[in-house]
Amino acid sequence: MTTFFAQGSATTDLSRDAMRAALFGVFDRLGSRQKVLAIPPDHTRSNSMAGPLTCMTHEYYGDRLADVLPALGTHFAMTGEQLGRMFPGLPTSLVRVHDFRNDVVTIGHVPAEFVERATHGIYYRAWPVQLNRLIWEGGHDLILSIGQVVPHEVVGMANYNKNLFVGTGGVLGINESHFIGAVYGMERMMGRADTPLRQILNYSQDNFCGHLPLVYVLTVIGPRDDGSLAVRGLYIGDDVDCFEQAARLSVEVNFTILDEAPKKMVVWLDPEEFHSTWLGNKAIYRTRMAIDDGGELIVLAPGAGTFGEDPQIDALIRKYGYRGTPVTMQAVEDNEDLQTNLSAAAHLIHGSSEGRFTITYCPGKLTREEIEGVGFQWGNLAEMQSRYRREELAEGWNTLADGERIYYIGNPALGLWAHRDRLTN
């Protein structure tokens, strides 16, 4: 098992030429490959640099890059416009659409005893290991999993084998993985590389995927002083050490620890990236460890036009709403539709403040009735944008002309914010 390339620090700023040289150097070292599969994230992770890295892969391998399978998870398939923006110049004929309900194979199960031990007794069923059939049956001699390592609400730190078993997994595995993370508690996991679900995913890879020619291409992205984004790290390898190096850097780059808990936080959701609360609720779960009790989170969401990325899950969100863990757990116990869609139940938990602070959602397309129907406060987007002018706000603390003090975040997908007193050991 090998880490082929590892470079990064909090001040590193890798250019595209430097990334290309690193990637091509690894490809040279791997030797001749005739049928390559690339698995990048979708457009909702466009800041990951996975788009350019996938295009570089095509530049190197040409027609030997046989398939590109965006790790959609439960998201909608990418549109032609989204593909063109994220993968400029990549032939769309190479792109395959992951169908998490139908196009997967169960390759094994993580034993119930292992799951129970890893989750400290909160979950005790065997976990189904599922993958898209193309990965398992496609006959590729190189499988590249490409993406960004960043704090994550379900698994602690995003990417590595999550990109496979969740991003290209099936409904059962996705449902149960999200539920395990939600019930165990995101505050106990976010920003940590070794978590219950990660142990389950690592077991899956070690015990079922040893024959697959997997190589991981992992980035760490952080802000420059001017607010633009820099590649702070690039790690390429075929084992967990590659991921753990990236995770250590991500904690340093993407984890903001506050000495003062904000009474009011304002979060902007780019309409090109966040068109649903399923995605946009990063504004909640990436900040809820920071916001003061009794505080307010204002979410500016001009692109929000739906709740779920999947029609079935959208209907469940509308039905049950973001009511907190006790209410959601009771709903799971009482209702078969949630029992068979545990990822939706997990999302409802992630999207709640658990009654600690208010959430004012300011959507561009959802109505007041829809927003209030799922348990949020509604805010008028035009009025809120007039008051909180993002072009005039700095990342972090701001004092407005009338003396109001707020904490502003321009993209919640890039990090994790926590007040020092809420960090657990």
Buried (B, 14 or more C-beta within 10 A) or exposed (E): EBBBBBBBEEEBEBEEEBBBBBBBEBBEEBEEBEBBBBBBBBBBBBBBBBBBBBBBBBBBBEEBBBBBBBBBBBBBBBEEEBBEBBBEEBEEEBBBEBBBEEBBBBBBBBBEEBBBEBBEEBBEEBBBBBBBBBBBEBEBBBBBBBBBBBBBBBBBBBBBBBBBBBBBBBBBBBBBBBBBBBBBEBBEBBBBBEBBBBBBBBBBBEBBBEEBBBBBBBBBBBBEEEEEBBBBBBBBBBBBBBBBBBBBBBBBBBBBBBEEBBBBBBBBBBBEBBBBBBBBBBBBBBBBBBBBEEBBBBBBBBBBBBBBBBEBBBBBBBBBBBBBBEBBBEBBEEBEBBBEBBBBBBBBBBBBBEEEBBBBBBBBBBEEEBBEBBBBBBBEBEEBBEBBEEEEBEBBEBEEEEEEEBBBBBBBBBBBBBBEEBEEE
